[in-house]
Amino acid sequence: MKERSRQINRERLIETFQRLVSIDAPSFGEREMADALKAELTELGFTVTEDQAGERYGGTAGNVCGVRKGTISGPPLLFSAHMDTVEPAHGKRGVLGADDRITSEGKTVLGADCMSGTAAILEALREIKEEGKDCRDLEILFFIGEEKHLRGSEVFDYSHIQAEEAYILDLTGPVGTAAYQAPTLVNFQIEIHGRAAHAGLAPETGIHTIAIAARAVTQMQLGHVGDEMTVNIGAIHSGGTNSNIVPEFCRLVGEVRSYSHEQAMEQTRLIEEIFRKEAQEAGGTSRMDYQVLIRAYETPQDHGSVRRFRRACEELRLPFRLIKTFGGSDASNLFHHGVPGLVLASAMELVHSCQEYTSVPELVRLTEIVKWMVQDAE
């Protein structure tokens, strides 16, 4: 058991969080945030680099990577968060309430997703530096474009990463919770082509694409498909021009999520076949385009990242809980580039809404966990 560290500097942690959320950082517009984080890491003794990921997407900044040697032997530990924030986020500000909650002013998101985790990482590192404590070799990654389906981490060059375990601070729920598994996410678009006709004079000569779509959708399993898959049709757009014209075009968009990549792809192919068959029988045509945005992963529950996180929770007397998540995070790309790990609950609630909030006690607990783990010699 390590020597007990001093208490977390609560006021400085709050100030850091409020300062970070006040920076506008929309997806692919993270320039100011990248500059701020590079300055923070440099001051903390890290060698800092920025890649050219933003240029791939017409963005203003790249992924930021900080590397620092420690005094405890063993492979580096990797901590990660993302720099971008969902809209509405222009001019956001963190307001501290009497109940120790920090909220936005109500017209924007707060940006705790993902600045609560970022603030915790920075404060933990500051305190270790000030205390002169031993710590592990560290690799810190701040990604761009996470909210646009992990675009920054998708193109990062992982050949320079030496870590064998990663901690991604990007999950809702009570601190002490971590996700070890997440799904494949397939987005698809289906276009149906038929034939226009006058709906009053000669409807029988038309090929009704909305009717084709309706028949196909009723054959699909929507919502939960078993225990480990969901399927959704999110929107239907018609190419019809008026109430008296049989529509000759229809487009649908949807998604498949599954903890099994193979089952997600099988379900996608099944949906494609349902629409193809219905369109063909009606005399029309159907075409599906799809994109695998996130690929499923599962970190073994005996992995070093799980054992380290469990030790931290036990030492700090926090409830330890492993969960599956149906959301996406940069953990997917890290896993598939050889750096498995956990997504940690990071003091953020009601994310992607103007009711988003964090709480100071949870921010403190999160900082304590990070601080403990970077000093863990096992």
Secondary structure, 3 states (H helix, E strand, C coil): CCCCCCCCCHHHHHHHHHHHHCCCCECCCCHHHHHHHHHHHHHCCCEEEECCHHHHCCCCCCCEEEEECCCEEEEEEEEEEECCECCCCCCCCCEECCCCEEECCCCCCCCHHHHHHHHHHHHHHHHHHHHCCCCEEEEEEEECCHHHCCHHHHHCCHHHCCCCCEEEEEECCCCCEEEEEECEEEEEEEEEECECEECCCCHHHCECHHHHHHHHHHHCCCEECCCCEEEEEEEEEECCCCCCEECCEEEEEEEEEECCHHHHHHHHHHHHHHHHHHHHHHCCEEEEEEEEEECCEECCCCCHHHHHHHHHHHHCCCCCEEEECCCCCCHHHHHCCCCCEEEEECCCECCCCCCCEEEHHHHHHHHHHHHHHHCCCC
